[in-house]
Amino acid sequence: MKHFGVYYNFVDKFCLMSLQSLTDTELLGLLRNDDEQAFRELYDRYWYKMYVTAHRKLRRKDVAEELAQELFVMLWQKRDSLRIINLPAFLGVSLKNLMIDYIRRNIQEEHYLDQLRQFFPAETFSTTEAVQLNELTDAIQNALAQLPEKTREVFILNRFEHLTIREIAQRLNLSEKTIEYHLARSTTFLRQNLRDFVTVWVLFFLS
C-alpha cells in the first residue's frame, strides 16, 4: 500500500505540472466540466494578484483577503454559466464590483468619506476628475456647516483628528453617551446629504 501512496502522489504532482502549462482558456474549459484541479490552478495563478489589488485600494488586509476569496467562490459557483474570454479582465471587473459593494455598505464605518484627499492626491487627477473631487469636498464641507456646532465639533474631532469617544468626552467635558449621540446624528445626516456623491467617489477611488 505504501508503494501505491507514492504512486498516487506522483500522479497528482504530474497532473498539477501539466495543468500549469495550460492556458486560461483551456483551464476554464475544464472548470466548466467541474474539474477541481483546474480551479485550483486558476486560484493559485490569480488569487494573490486579486488580493494585492484589493489591499492596495482598501488598505485592509482582512477585507482584501475576504473579497479575493469571495471572487473565486463566485467563479466556482457560476462555472457552468460563465462565458469568459479574458480571465484577468473578468476577475478585475468582478473584484472592482465587489469592492464597490463593500465600500457602499461601509462608507461611514470605514471613514472613507473623511479621508478623501489622503486617497486622492490632486496630481493624480485629470482636470475633470479634480473638479468633481472638489465638488464632492465642497459638498462635505457644506453638509458639515449645516450641523449644529457641537455636533460638527464632535464629528471633526473624531473623524479628522481621530480622537476616541472617551478622549472627546474628556476634552469637551461631556459624557460618552452624549458624544455617541452627536456622532450618530452627524453620520446619519452626512449619509443622507451625500448620497448622490457616493457612487461617483467610489468609482474614482477604484479606477
C-alpha positions in Angstrom: 0.0 0.0 0.0 2.9 2.3 0.7 4.0 2.0 -2.9 0.5 2.9 -4.1 0.6 6.0 -2.0 3.9 7.1 -3.5 2.5 6.4 -7.0 -0.7 8.4 -6.5 1.3 11.3 -5.0 3.5 11.2 -8.1 0.4 11.2 -10.4 -1.1 14.2 -8.5 2.1 16.2 -8.9 2.3 15.3 -12.6 -1.3 16.4 -13.1 -0.6 19.7 -11.4 2.5 20.3 -13.5 0.5 19.5 -16.7 -2.2 22.0 -15.7 0.4 24.7 -15.2 1.2 24.5 -18.9 -2.4 25.1 -19.9 -3.8 28.5 -20.9 -6.5 30.2 -19.0 -9.0 29.3 -21.8 -8.1 25.6 -21.5 -8.4 25.7 -17.8 -11.8 27.4 -18.0 -13.0 24.7 -20.3 -12.0 22.1 -17.7 -13.6 24.2 -15.0 -16.9 24.2 -16.8 -16.7 20.4 -16.5 -16.3 20.6 -12.7 -12.6 20.0 -12.8 -11.4 20.9 -9.3 -7.7 20.7 -10.2 -8.3 23.3 -13.0 -10.0 25.5 -10.5 -7.1 25.1 -8.0 -4.6 26.1 -10.8 -6.6 29.2 -11.6 -6.9 30.1 -7.9 -3.1 29.7 -7.5 -2.5 31.7 -10.6 -4.6 34.7 -9.8 -5.7 34.8 -6.1 -2.7 36.7 -4.9 -2.9 39.3 -7.7 -6.5 40.0 -6.8 -5.6 40.2 -3.1 -2.9 42.7 -3.8 -5.2 44.8 -5.9 -7.9 44.9 -3.2 -5.4 45.6 -0.4 -3.8 48.5 -2.4 -7.3 50.1 -2.8 -8.9 49.3 0.5 -5.9 49.2 2.8 -7.4 46.4 4.9 -5.7 43.1 4.8 -8.6 41.1 6.2 -11.1 42.7 3.8 -8.8 42.2 0.8 -8.5 38.5 1.7 -12.2 38.2 2.1 -13.0 39.8 -1.2 -10.4 37.9 -3.1 -11.8 34.7 -1.6 -15.4 35.7 -2.4 -14.3 36.3 -6.0 -13.1 32.8 -6.5 -16.1 31.3 -4.7 -18.3 33.1 -7.3 -16.1 31.8 -10.1 -16.6 28.2 -8.8 -20.3 28.6 -8.1 -21.0 30.1 -11.6 -18.6 27.9 -13.5 -21.4 26.4 -15.7 -22.8 29.7 -16.8 -19.8 32.0 -17.2 -18.5 32.6 -20.7 -15.1 34.3 -20.1 -12.9 35.5 -22.9 -10.3 37.3 -21.0 -9.9 35.9 -17.4 -7.7 38.7 -15.9 -10.1 41.3 -17.2 -13.1 39.4 -15.9 -11.5 38.9 -12.5 -10.5 42.6 -12.4 -14.0 43.9 -13.2 -15.6 41.4 -10.8 -13.3 42.4 -8.0 -14.0 46.1 -8.6 -17.7 45.4 -8.3 -17.1 43.6 -5.0 -15.1 46.5 -3.7 -17.8 49.0 -4.8 -20.4 47.0 -2.9 -18.2 46.7 0.1 -17.5 50.5 0.2 -21.1 51.3 -0.3 -22.1 49.1 2.7 -19.3 50.5 4.9 -18.9 54.1 3.7 -19.2 55.6 7.1 -17.8 52.9 9.3 -14.5 52.8 7.3 -14.2 56.6 7.4 -13.7 56.7 3.6 -15.5 60.0 3.2 -13.4 61.6 5.9 -10.1 60.8 4.1 -10.8 61.8 0.5 -7.7 63.8 -0.1 -5.5 61.2 1.5 -6.6 58.7 -1.1 -6.8 61.3 -3.9 -3.6 63.3 -4.3 -4.5 66.2 -6.6 -1.8 65.5 -9.1 -3.3 62.1 -9.9 -6.5 63.6 -11.3 -7.3 64.9 -14.7 -8.9 68.3 -14.8 -12.4 66.9 -15.0 -11.8 64.5 -12.1 -10.2 67.2 -10.0 -13.3 69.4 -10.5 -15.6 66.6 -9.5 -13.5 65.8 -6.4 -13.6 69.5 -5.4 -17.3 69.4 -5.8 -17.5 66.4 -3.5 -15.2 68.0 -1.0 -17.3 71.2 -1.1 -20.5 69.1 -0.6 -18.9 67.6 2.5 -18.0 71.0 3.9 -21.4 72.4 3.2 -23.1 69.4 4.8 -20.8 69.9 7.9 -21.7 73.6 8.0 -25.4 72.6 8.4 -24.8 70.6 11.5 -25.2 72.1 15.0 -21.9 73.5 16.3 -21.4 70.9 19.0 -22.3 68.0 16.6 -19.9 69.3 14.0 -17.2 69.7 16.5 -17.6 66.2 17.8 -17.6 64.8 14.2 -14.4 66.7 13.3 -12.6 65.6 16.4 -13.5 62.0 15.8 -13.1 61.7 12.0 -10.5 64.2 11.2 -8.4 64.3 14.3 -9.0 60.7 15.1 -9.8 61.1 18.8 -11.7 58.4 20.6 -15.1 58.9 22.1 -13.5 58.9 25.6 -10.9 61.5 24.5 -13.6 63.8 23.0 -15.7 63.4 26.1 -12.8 64.5 28.3 -11.8 67.4 26.1 -15.4 68.8 25.8 -16.4 67.8 29.4 -19.3 65.8 28.1 -20.5 62.2 28.8 -19.5 59.5 26.4 -23.2 58.8 25.7 -23.6 62.4 24.6 -20.6 62.1 22.3 -22.0 58.9 20.8 -25.3 60.7 20.2 -23.6 63.6 18.3 -21.6 61.1 16.2 -24.7 59.1 15.3 -26.5 62.3 14.4 -23.7 63.6 12.2 -23.1 60.4 10.3 -26.8 59.9 9.6 -27.1 63.5 8.4 -24.0 63.2 6.1 -25.0 59.9 4.7 -28.4 61.3 3.7 -27.0 64.5 2.2 -24.0 63.0 0.4 -25.9 60.0 -1.1 -25.7 61.5 -4.6 -21.9 61.8 -4.5 -21.1 58.4 -3.1 -21.2 56.4 -6.3 -19.0 58.9 -8.2 -16.5 58.9 -5.4 -16.3 55.1 -5.2 -15.7 54.8 -8.9 -12.9 57.3 -8.7 -11.4 55.5 -5.7 -11.3 52.2 -7.6 -10.2 53.5 -11.0 
